[in-house]
Amino acid sequence: MTPVQEELMYDGKKHLLRWHAGAQLPKSNITQVRGYIFNQEGKILIVESRHDHWTTIGGNPEGNEMTLETFKREVMEEGCVETKSEQAIGYIEVVTESGQSYFQVRYAALLKSELPFDAKFETTARKFVTPDEIHEYIPWTKKSPVFAEEIKTALATYSKIKE
């Protein structure tokens, strides 16, 4: 099966993105871990960055962190929440103009507990939105076939892990 893909310009250079669904993750060249945290109503947690835009929670692995460790740390730092039933849902393969590849891993999880929000890291606010509302807060997602597959996979995973 051919992965869903799209081209985009980033830092003035062309990049090819390919979505690979599933729990089988790459072993190296992982530059980002990001995810979808669902509350009991099926809404997704998003955060507002210090750069005045909304996004899902995520960041870069530090040291020798495994991807799940990165996800849990970023969730606590950026969203001040704890998760449960975390599932790897796939990854984006990013191919640069020079043919180099790196990977961005994605997770889905359930909200375990919501702690008092502390804006000491990269975020200034948090909120839960419906899957249909996500495009209002993260506009670029509306035109992205890779994001469409990513969110579809996250929603399917949520349907399996919700209690």
N, C-alpha and C positions, 0 to 999 in steps of 0.2 A: 504494500500500500504506500503510495507516494504521500509524504507529509505535506500538510498545508504550509504554504510559504508566501512570503511577500518581500519586496525590496523597499528599503528606506534609506534616506540620507541622514547620517549622523556625523557631526563634526566635519561637515563638508565632504564626507566620503560615503560611497555606496556600500550598503550592507544587505546581505540576504538573511532573512530569518526563516527558520523551519521549525514547526511545532512537532514534537514527538511525544505522544501520549503514552502513559504507562508508568509503572513503578520502577522499571529498569533505568537507572541513572548513569550518566558518564562518571568515570573514575577520576578524571583530571580536567584541568582548564575550566573549572567552575568559578565564574566571576561574580555571580549573583544568586541569591536565594530569596524568593518572594512567595507570598501565599494568600490564601483566602480563608478567613476565619468567619464561620457562620454562627449566628446566635440561634436561639430556640425558634425564632420566627422565620429563619431562613435568610435573614439579612446578612450582608457582607460588611465586615469592618474595613473602613478606609481611614486614612490619616491625612491631615494637611501638613505639608512640609513647610519649613521656614522660607521656602522660595514661593509661597503662595499658590501652590497647586495641590490637589488631592491625588492620592495614590493608594495602592494596596501596600501592605507592610512587607518590608524586605530590606536586604542589604548585602554586604560582601562578607564572605567567610574571613575569619581572623585566625591566623596561625594555622594549626592543624585541625580546625573544627570540621566535623562531619556536617553535611548539609542540614540534617535535622537539628543539630545543636545551633547552627547559625539561625535557622528559622525561629526556634524557641527564644533565643537571645534577642533577636530583632523584634519579635512580638512583644516581649516584656519591655524593651527599651522604648520602642516607638508607640506602642498601643497601650501599654500598662495593663495587659491582660494575660491570663494563662489559658493554655489550650489543652485539648485532649483529643484522642482518636486521630492524630496526625497521619496523613497519607501522602506519600509522594504521588503526584498526578502526571508528571512529565517534565519536559524541559524544552527550552528554545535553543536551537543550535544557531549561533550567529557566525556567518561566514563573511569575512572582510574582503575588500577589493583585492588584497594580495593573496587570498585563498586560505588565510589562517582561520581556524575555528575556535570558538570558546562557547561555554554553555551557561544557561540561566535556568536554574531548577525551580520548579513550582510545587507547592504543597496545598492541601486543603485540610482544615481542622475544625473542630467544634470549640466553641467558647466554653471554658471551664469556669473561669471567674473574671470579673471585671474589677480591677483595682482603681484607687483614686488616680486620675490622670496627672502625670508630672511631665511638663514640657521641657525637660532638661536635655533631651537628645535632639534629633533632627525634626521633631514634629511639634505643632502648636495646637492641634485639636484632633479629636477622633469622633467618628459617628458610624452608625450602621445604616446601610442603604439597601434597598431591594436590588436584585440583579438588573431589573429594568432601569433603575435610577442611576446605575453606575456611569452610564455615558454622559449624564448631566454633569457629573463631577470630574470625570476623566475623559474629556472630549475626544482625544485621539483614538480611543478604543472603538469608537463608532465605525471607523473606516478600516479597521485592522482585521484581516481574515485570521491571522495568527491569534490575536486576542479572542476572537469569536470562538475558536476551537478550544483555547485555554479555558475560558469561562464555561463553555459547554462541558468540558471534562470536570471542572471543579464542581459544577452543579450536579452532575451524574454521581460524583464521589460523595457529595453531601447527602444525596438520596440514599446511598448505601450505609453511611456511617451515622446518620442521625438516630437519635434514640426515640 
